[in-house]
Amino acid sequence: MKVYTAVIIQLIIWSGYTFIEWLSKYDQLVFKALMFFVFLYLAVIIGHYIIKSTRKTFVATMVSLSVYGSFHVIMTLAI
């Protein structure tokens, strides 16, 4: 249940990243990449705080990032 909770919270974090990315649509790619790594770090830290296992945190973060990425690609192609 901890992994599920961490993935859900990380998906909320990725939704926040999408919103901030939308607000900064005129920023340079370097700053968007830096912002991505800040959100990735935040997702890992919060996931590790909930799960308390490095390996499970890594897996949960990759799962949430994969779900976010696939959803983002599907929504981009649908428009």
C-alpha positions in Angstrom: 0.0 0.0 0.0 2.9 2.3 0.6 4.2 1.9 -3.0 0.7 2.6 -4.3 0.4 5.8 -2.2 3.9 7.0 -3.3 3.0 6.4 -7.0 -0.3 8.4 -6.6 1.5 11.3 -4.9 4.3 11.2 -7.5 1.6 11.4 -10.2 0.3 14.5 -8.5 3.8 15.9 -8.6 4.1 15.2 -12.3 0.7 16.9 -12.8 2.2 19.9 -11.1 5.2 19.7 -13.4 2.9 19.7 -16.4 1.1 22.8 -15.1 4.4 24.7 -14.4 5.7 23.6 -17.8 2.6 25.0 -19.5 3.1 28.3 -17.6 6.7 28.5 -18.8 6.1 27.6 -22.5 8.4 30.4 -23.7 11.4 29.3 -21.5 14.5 27.8 -23.0 14.9 24.1 -23.1 17.8 24.2 -20.5 15.5 25.7 -17.9 12.8 23.2 -18.6 15.3 20.4 -18.2 16.5 21.8 -14.9 12.9 22.1 -13.8 12.3 18.5 -14.7 15.2 17.4 -12.5 13.9 19.5 -9.6 10.5 17.8 -9.9 12.2 14.4 -10.3 14.3 15.0 -7.1 11.1 16.1 -5.3 9.3 12.9 -6.4 12.2 10.7 -5.3 12.5 12.4 -1.9 8.8 12.2 -1.1 8.7 8.6 -2.4 11.6 7.6 -0.2 10.0 9.3 2.8 6.8 7.2 2.3 8.3 3.9 1.2 11.7 3.9 3.2 13.3 1.6 0.7 15.7 2.8 -2.0 15.0 0.0 -4.5 11.2 0.3 -4.1 11.4 4.0 -4.3 13.4 3.8 -7.6 10.8 1.3 -9.0 7.8 3.4 -7.9 9.4 6.6 -9.4 10.0 4.8 -12.7 6.5 3.5 -12.7 5.0 6.9 -12.0 7.3 8.6 -14.6 6.3 5.9 -17.2 2.6 6.4 -16.6 3.0 10.2 -16.7 5.1 10.0 -19.9 2.8 7.6 -21.7 -0.3 9.7 -20.7 1.5 12.9 -21.8 2.4 11.3 -25.2 -1.1 10.0 -25.8 -2.7 13.4 -24.9 -0.2 15.2 -27.2 -1.0 12.8 -30.1 -4.8 13.1 -29.5 -4.8 16.9 -30.0 
